[in-house]
Amino acid sequence: MDEVTTVAELPYLLAYVALAVFVIAVIARAVMWARLPMHVRWELYPVAHEPPEKVEHGGSFMEDSEWWKKPRETSATGELKVMIPEILFLVAVKEHNPTLWTRTFPFHFGLYLTIGATALALLAGVISAVAPSALAGGAGELVRWLVLVIGVAGFVLAIIGALGLLHRRLSVRSLRSYSAPADFFNLVFFVVAFGCGLLTFFLVDPDASKAMAFASNLVSFELVAVPGNGMEALLPTASVVLLSLLVAYVPLTHMSHFVGKYFAYHAIRWNDEPNLAGGPQEAKIQALLSQKVSWSADHIKGEGKKTWVDVALENPAVEEDK
């Protein structure tokens, strides 16, 4: 393998490695969350998977007489009605922190558009490999322009949002005081990587033909060099390298909250599985309550000797008087 071939293959190999790291890291995060101990019940209603007639007034299955003798009725549609707007439009952030929403919404929605454009380009590459004639002519042109428009819009929105979030962390004293260096680095990383991609579209790939060719080569494992010389080849390569590094980096940081959010809703906020005698919840709770408490605070004094049951049954004020 000569040096030219190796350089040509580098962006593809880096993209493959980045995707592998992303998938492995996301799976590892999901497994970690799934293995965490049972949460303390929030008891917040309505719960989205309750039937619509109960969600309307904030009720639950517990308002029915002898509910423990009846089969549970849950609604996947109800959960989707809450999850989809929350994921796409960050409804909770808009409601509780509108100032933050004006910055974080374009950032996140820009990410969604960028992911969508990338997925569309990769899908087109798969279709072209399986059925070359399927995207010939007008269909192929339509997909290419969709990738271009969605991709550029995604880059622009994400950059605007990242700059807005960066400005907010720098300008708001209370926020700046507990912002770690990684928080600033993450936002700058997005601006640089997406900025390079945007420049690539504007300067050397105005019709997205290079992006489509790279995606097609990637899924068909044809590691062909980006055509052109100088800046015409350098910018697309730099863009692929930066975006690949970003893809591998994100799930290794606290930005992997997109994995945890599923568990925050389904395993914490919406988990209203009743604790019935002899049921699986009872066994889990008993096992957790029997664990030793290492917290040595004056009102706990666990020090690895007491269990959570001991702590729960004690009155710190009475113990202090003894």
N, C-alpha and C positions, 0 to 999 in steps of 0.2 A: 504494500500500500504506500503510494508516494505521498509527499507532503501536501500537495494540492488537494488530493482526495481527502486526506485527514481533515484539513481545514474546512472543506466543503461539508463534511459529515458532522462537524462539531455542533452546529446549531440543532440538528436533528437529534443527535445523541443526548444533548443537554435537555431538549424538550422531553425525550423519553424518560430520562432520569427524574426530571422535575415532576412529571405526571405520576411516576411510581412513588416518589417520596410523598406527594400529596395524598394519594390513595392510602398508602400505609399509615401515614400520620393521622388521617381522618378516622380510619378504622381503629387505630390505637386510642385516639381520644374518645371515640364512641364506647369502646370497651371499658375504658377507665370510668366514664360517667355511669355506664350501666352497672358497674360493680360497686359503686358507692353505696354506703348504708342508706336505709330508708330515711326519707326526709321527715321532719316534723310537720304534721298536717297544718295547712293554712286555714282550711274551712272558709274559703272565699267562694261566694256564689254570685251569679250563676256559673255553673260549669258548662263549657261549650258543648260537651257531648250529651247533656241532658236533652230529653225530648223538647221540641219547640215550645209546647204549652207550659213547660216549667221554666224554661229560660226566660220567657217573657216577664215573669214576675220574680225572677231570682230564686226559684224554688229548687228542690232536689227530690230524689227518690225517697228521702227520709221523711217527707211530709205525708207519705201514704201510710195508711194503717197496716201494721204487720208487714212492712216492706221487706223484712228479712226472709219472708216466706215466698216472695215473688221473684220471678226472673228479672234481671236488670235490663232496662231498655236504654240503649245508647245510640247516638246519632253521629256517624262519621261526617255527614254533611254539615252538621252544626260546627264541628271542629274546623272543617275547611273554610266555612264562612268567616271564622275568626283568623285562622292561620294565614290565608292567602293575602287579605288586606294588610295584616301585620307584617308579613315578610316583604311584600312589594312596596308598601307605602309607609311603614313604620308608624302605624296609627297611634300606638301608645306613646311614642316619643312626641308626636305632634300634639297630643292631648295634654301631656304633663310637662313638656319642655319645648315649646314652639321655637324658641331662639336656637336651640341645638338642632331642631328638625330642619330648619332652613339650610343648614350646612351638611348634616349627615344624610338627609334624604337624597340630594343629588349625588353624593358620593356613592351611596349604596345602589341607587338606581343605575348609576353609570357602570358600576361593577356588573349588575345584572345584564345590562345591554352588551357589555363587552363579552361576558360569558356566552350570551345568546349568539352574538356574531361569530365567536370562535366555534361554538357547537355547530352552527349552520355551515360554516366553511368545512369543518371536518366531516359533517354528514354528506355534504356535496362531494367531497373527495371519495367517500365510501361508495356513494351511488355511481360516481364516474368509473370507479374501479370495477364494480359489479356489472353495471349496464352503461357503457360509454355513451350510448345514444340517448339516454334518458334526459340528460341536461344539455343536449345539443341545441343550438339556436336560441330561441327566445327564453326558454326555461332557464338555461344556464346564465344568460344575461341578467335575468330577473334576480336570481340567487346572488350573483356577483354584486349587483347594485344594492341588494338588501344587506349583504355583508359590509359593504362600504359605508352605507348610511348609518346602520345600527352601530357599527364599530366606531366610526368617528364620533357619533353622538355619545356613545358610552365613554370614550376617552375624554371628551370635553367635559361632560357632567362630572365624572369622577375627579378630574383635575380641579375643577371649580370647587367641588365639595371638600377635597383634601386641603386645598389652600384655605378655604373657609374654616375648617377644623383646626388647621395649623395656626391661623390668625387668632382664633378663639383661645387656644391654649396659651398663646404668647401674650395676649392682651388682657385676659381676665386673671387678676392676681390670685384669686382663690383657687382657680383651676391650674394656673402655672405652678403653684407651690407644691402640688402633689403629682405633677406630670413627670414621669421618668424619661430619661434620654431616649429610651426605646420608643416612646410615644411619638416623639418628634421625628425620629429616624424612620418609623413606619410610614408616616404621612409623606415625608420627603421621598422615600423609596417609590411610593405610588406615583407621585408627581413626575419623577425622573423617568420611570419605566413607561408610564402612559404618555408622557410628553414625547419620548423617543418614538413610540408607536404613532402618535399623531403627526409628527414631523415626517415619518416614513410615508404615510398616506399623502400628505400635502406635497412633498418634494420629489419623491421617486416612485410612488405607487398610487397615483390619483384615481386609477380605475380598479384598484384592489386585485389586479391580475397576479401580482407577485404573492400576495397573501393567499390567494386561492391556490396558486401553484404549490406553495409551501405546504399548505394543509393537505392537498392531494398527495404530495410526495410523502408526507408524514404518515398517513394512514396506509399507503401502499408500500411503505418501506423502500422507496426509491430515493436514496440520499443524494440528490442532485444539487449542485451548487446554485446559489441565487444568481441569475443572469445579470450581467452588467459589470462595470468596472468602477473603482473609486467609490464615491459617495453612493452611487446607485446600488452597489452591493453591500457597502459598509453599514448604511442605516438599517436596512431590513435585518441584517445579521445581528447588529447591536440590539435591535428591538426584540428579536427572538430570544437573545441571551438574557436581557433584562427581565422580560416577561416570564421566562422559564424560571429564573432565580426567584422571582416574586411568587410564582405558583408554589414552588417548593418551600418558600420561607413562611408563608401565611399560616399554614396549619401547625407550624412549630412554635407559634407565639400565641399570645392571648387573643389575637384576631381570629382564632379558631372558635370564637364564641358562637359561630353559626352552627357548630355541632352541639354545643351545650344548650342552645336555645330550645332545641327539640325536647331535651330532657327537662329543662326548666318548666316547660308547659305541661308535657305529658306525664312526667314522673313526679312533679312537685305541684304545680298550680292546679292541674286537672285530675290528679290522682285522688279519687274519692272512694277507693275500694274499701268497703266496710271491714272492720275488725270483728269477725264473728268467732264465737267459741269453737275451737278446734280447727279453725281455718288457717290458710297459709300466712295471713297477716299476723295472727297471734303468735305463731312460731317465730317469725322474724323479729317481732317486737320483744319477745322474751329473750331472744339471743342478744339483742342490742342492749337491753336493760341489765343484762348480767355482765357486761363488759366493765373492766376496771376504769376508774376515772383518775387521770394523772394530774389534773388541774390542782395546783396547791394554793389557790387564792384563799384568803381568810374565811370567806363565806362558804367555801366548798371543802377545802382541806382533804382532797382526794388522795394525793400522793401515791397513787397506784394500789391503794388498799381497799377503798370503798367501790361499790358498784353504783350504777346510776339509780338503782332502786333505793340504796342506802341514802344517796343524796336527796332523792325526791321525798323520802319519808322524814328527813331531818328538818328541824326548824332552826336556822342559824342563830336567831336571837336567843332561843332557849339554850342551845348548846354553848353559847358564849357566856351565859350566866352561870353555868356549872363550874 
